Amino acid sequence: MGPVQALRNIVAGGVCLAGAIALGGCFATDPAATDPLAANPAVSTQVAEGVPPVTTPTVQRDADVQYYPSDEPLRLAIEHFNRGNYGIAQRYFRDAVEKAPKDASAWIGLAASYDHLGRFDLADQAYRQAVRLAGETTALLNNRGYSYMLRGNLIAARRDFLKAYAREPNNPIILNNLKLLDGSKRFIVRSPDTAPPDVQ
């Protein structure tokens, strides 16, 4: 589970718990359960008559779930990337890696954004950083293979796609990229009669 999903779970859990607390007060039959003054008579002497005590229900959150400063920019980056707004996505991914330099997912997303913008020099830097942080993950191999294919480096693309395929042979994205690669390779093989004319 990624940090953005964990954040959503915290928010959803907090709403559910707050609702349960509110409903729990409606069904209590013991006066001590609904009236803090009845449960602790010492408190009633310190509160002015007719003024209810101030109580704030608290929600305990799972200590294992963390909020990271890169969560919001990462969410926005993914959203814009999926819409095809690669320039905007690149800015949000860059913001995410600046706020959390050890977030390999943000580095991979930044590299993919640079690929779509044709900034392969910057994409290579982002891929190298992601490899330092998380190693050659399946997602990284697939994305980097696609990057090499965009550049026309079909040998490096096939190497990365085959490594990714060995890990996840049923992944439809990897299979599709291998088909694209094969199509690209067939496309550039020309017969001698289709060679371009000499231009002088």
URHUGI-V372862 format. One record per pair of residues at least 6 apart in sequence whose ideal C-beta (glycine too) atoms are under 8 Angstrom apart, sorted by sequence separation. I is the first residue (numbers start at 0). J is the second residue. D is the distance in whole Angstrom. If there is no record, write none. Layout:
{{I J D} {I J D}}
This chain:
{{27 33 5} {31 37 5} {32 38 8} {36 42 6} {46 52 5} {79 85 8} {96 102 6} {99 105 7} {113 119 7} {133 139 7} {147 153 7} {164 170 8} {167 173 6} {30 37 5} {31 38 4} {35 42 6} {36 43 4} {95 102 6} {129 136 8} {163 170 7} {0 8 8} {79 87 4} {80 88 4} {113 121 4} {114 122 5} {147 155 4} {148 156 4} {24 33 6} {79 88 4} {96 105 5} {113 122 4} {130 139 7} {147 156 4} {164 173 5} {36 46 7} {42 52 7} {95 105 4} {96 106 6} {129 139 6} {146 156 8} {163 173 5} {164 174 7} {77 88 8} {110 121 8} {111 122 8} {144 155 8} {145 156 7} {76 88 5} {79 91 6} {80 92 8} {110 122 5} {113 125 6} {144 156 5} {147 159 7} {76 89 8} {92 105 6} {95 108 8} {96 109 6} {110 123 8} {126 139 7} {144 157 8} {160 173 6} {164 177 7} {76 90 8} {95 109 8} {144 158 8} {76 91 3} {110 125 4} {144 159 3} {36 52 7} {75 91 5} {76 92 4} {92 108 5} {93 109 6} {109 125 5} {110 126 5} {126 142 8} {143 159 5} {144 160 4} {160 176 6} {161 177 8} {35 52 6} {92 109 4} {126 143 5} {160 177 5} {73 91 7} {76 94 8} {107 125 7} {141 159 7} {35 54 6} {72 91 5} {73 92 7} {76 95 6} {106 125 5} {107 126 8} {110 129 7} {140 159 5} {141 160 7} {144 163 7} {72 92 7} {88 108 7} {89 109 7} {92 112 6} {106 126 8} {126 146 7} {140 160 7} {157 177 8} {160 180 6} {72 94 4} {73 95 4} {106 128 5} {107 129 5} {140 162 5} {141 163 4} {72 95 4} {89 112 4} {106 129 4} {140 163 4} {157 180 6} {88 112 5} {89 113 6} {122 146 6} {156 180 6} {69 94 8} {69 95 4} {72 98 7} {86 112 8} {103 129 5} {106 132 7} {137 163 5} {140 166 8} {69 96 7} {85 112 5} {89 116 6} {119 146 7} {135 162 7} {153 180 6} {80 108 6} {114 142 7} {148 176 7} {69 98 4} {73 102 7} {76 105 7} {96 125 8} {103 132 4} {107 136 8} {137 166 5} {141 170 8} {68 98 4} {69 99 4} {85 115 4} {86 116 6} {102 132 8} {103 133 4} {119 149 8} {137 167 5} {153 183 6} {67 98 8} {68 99 6} {73 104 7} {77 108 7} {80 111 7} {85 116 5} {101 132 6} {107 138 6} {111 142 5} {114 145 7} {119 150 6} {141 172 6} {145 176 6} {148 179 7} {153 184 6} {67 99 6} {73 105 5} {76 108 6} {80 112 6} {96 128 8} {107 139 6} {110 142 7} {114 146 4} {141 173 5} {144 176 6} {148 180 6} {69 102 5} {72 105 8} {76 109 8} {103 136 7} {110 143 7} {137 170 7} {111 145 8} {67 102 7} {73 108 7} {107 142 6} {111 146 8} {114 149 6} {141 176 6} {148 183 6} {20 56 5} {69 105 6} {76 112 8} {103 139 8} {110 146 7} {137 173 8} {144 180 8} {20 58 8} {17 56 7} {17 58 6} {16 58 5} {13 58 5} {12 58 8} {13 60 7} {12 60 7} {12 61 8} {9 60 6} {9 61 7} {9 64 5} {8 64 7} {9 66 7} {6 64 8} {5 64 5} {5 65 7} {6 66 6} {2 65 7} {2 66 7} {6 70 5} {2 67 5} {2 69 7} {3 70 5} {2 70 5} {3 73 6} {2 73 7} {3 74 5} {3 77 8} {1 104 7}}
